[in-house]
Amino acid sequence: METSKKKSFSPKRVKSSHFRVANRSYFLDINLASNDKKYLKITRSLFMGEGNDRKYDSVVIFPEDIEGFQKSLKEVVSYIN
């Protein structure tokens, strides 16, 4: 019997930025997908206390969605400032 092995894909990071606030860290990464297209991955890392694992939440924004994302982000941020 032949078993197939899944290849694990680790995206290539093109550009990265991060910032920390209290027990949270935010990562903004531009990665290169297996089809050579760039995408934005935003990750929040939350410190859950000593002896506990961190909690990670991520959202991926594809190139065709960037313009709408920027427009909506700018709109909602204007209500904060």
C-alpha positions in Angstrom: 0.0 0.0 0.0 1.3 3.4 -1.0 0.9 6.3 1.4 1.0 9.8 0.1 2.7 12.5 2.1 1.3 16.0 2.2 3.8 18.7 1.6 3.7 21.3 4.2 3.9 24.8 2.7 5.7 27.5 4.5 5.1 30.8 2.8 8.0 33.0 2.0 7.9 36.2 3.9 8.6 39.3 1.7 8.1 42.1 4.3 7.2 42.2 7.9 6.3 44.7 10.6 5.1 44.4 14.1 4.1 46.3 17.2 3.3 45.5 20.8 0.6 46.8 23.2 0.3 45.4 26.7 -0.2 41.7 26.4 -0.8 41.8 22.6 1.5 41.7 19.6 0.4 42.5 16.1 2.3 41.2 13.0 1.7 42.5 9.5 3.4 40.2 7.0 3.5 40.3 3.2 4.0 36.7 2.1 4.5 35.0 -1.2 2.0 32.2 -2.0 2.9 29.0 -3.9 1.5 30.7 -7.1 4.0 33.6 -6.6 1.3 36.1 -5.6 1.7 38.3 -2.6 -0.8 38.6 0.1 -1.2 40.4 3.5 -1.5 38.4 6.7 -2.4 40.2 9.9 -1.8 38.2 13.1 -2.6 39.1 16.7 -0.7 37.2 19.3 -2.2 37.3 22.8 -0.3 36.4 25.9 -2.5 34.2 28.1 -0.4 34.2 31.2 2.7 32.4 32.5 2.7 28.6 31.7 0.0 29.0 29.0 0.3 29.0 25.3 -0.2 32.2 23.3 -3.4 32.6 21.4 -3.1 33.5 17.7 -5.7 35.0 15.4 -5.1 35.8 11.8 -6.8 37.3 8.8 -5.5 37.1 5.2 -6.1 39.9 2.7 -5.6 39.0 -1.0 -4.3 41.5 -3.5 -7.7 41.9 -5.2 -9.2 42.9 -1.8 -6.5 45.4 -0.7 -8.2 48.5 -2.1 -11.5 47.7 -0.4 -9.7 46.8 2.9 -7.7 50.1 2.8 -10.9 52.2 2.1 -12.9 50.5 4.9 -10.0 50.7 7.4 -9.5 54.4 6.7 -13.2 55.0 7.1 -13.5 53.3 10.5 -10.2 54.7 11.8 -11.5 58.2 11.1 -14.1 57.7 13.8 -11.5 56.9 16.4 -9.3 59.9 15.8 
